[in-house]
Amino acid sequence: MLHPSYSDLMRVVNSEVEEGEAPVVNSRYSIVMAASKRARQLISGEDAYVNSDNKKPLSTAIEELNNSEIKILNEEE
């Protein structure tokens, strides 16, 4: 099971969205795509933004999302 949950990650990612604006992510698919893209970046040699005991790239990417260390941009940005 994934910890934090998809809904928790969506809440964190959308926390900076102001009232009345469209959320940055509105599906689990968006979270999965963002985490997998970041994991591929970590695999290719980019530095992690969190100090993680876990060496798995996907777990590190999820931790970065949960800690708001990385930001998911919408299509306009």
Secondary structure as the mmCIF struct_conf table of DSSP 4:
data_model
#
loop_
_struct_conf.conf_type_id
_struct_conf.id
_struct_conf.beg_label_comp_id
_struct_conf.beg_label_asym_id
_struct_conf.beg_label_seq_id
_struct_conf.end_label_comp_id
_struct_conf.end_label_asym_id
_struct_conf.end_label_seq_id
BEND BEND1 HIS A 3 PRO A 4
HELX_RH_AL_P HELX_RH_AL_P1 TYR A 6 VAL A 13
HELX_RH_3T_P HELX_RH_3T_P1 ASN A 14 GLU A 16
HELX_LH_PP_P HELX_LH_PP_P1 VAL A 17 GLU A 18
TURN_TY1_P TURN_TY1_P1 GLU A 19 GLY A 20
BEND BEND2 GLU A 21 GLU A 21
HELX_LH_PP_P HELX_LH_PP_P2 ALA A 22 PRO A 23
BEND BEND3 VAL A 24 VAL A 24
BEND BEND4 SER A 27 SER A 27
HELX_RH_AL_P HELX_RH_AL_P2 ARG A 28 ILE A 43
TURN_TY1_P TURN_TY1_P2 SER A 44 GLY A 45
HELX_LH_PP_P HELX_LH_PP_P3 GLU A 46 ALA A 48
BEND BEND5 TYR A 49 VAL A 50
BEND BEND6 ASP A 53 ASP A 53
HELX_RH_AL_P HELX_RH_AL_P3 PRO A 57 ASN A 66
TURN_TY1_P TURN_TY1_P3 ASN A 67 SER A 68
BEND BEND7 ILE A 70 ILE A 70
TURN_TY1_P TURN_TY1_P4 GLU A 75 GLU A 76
#
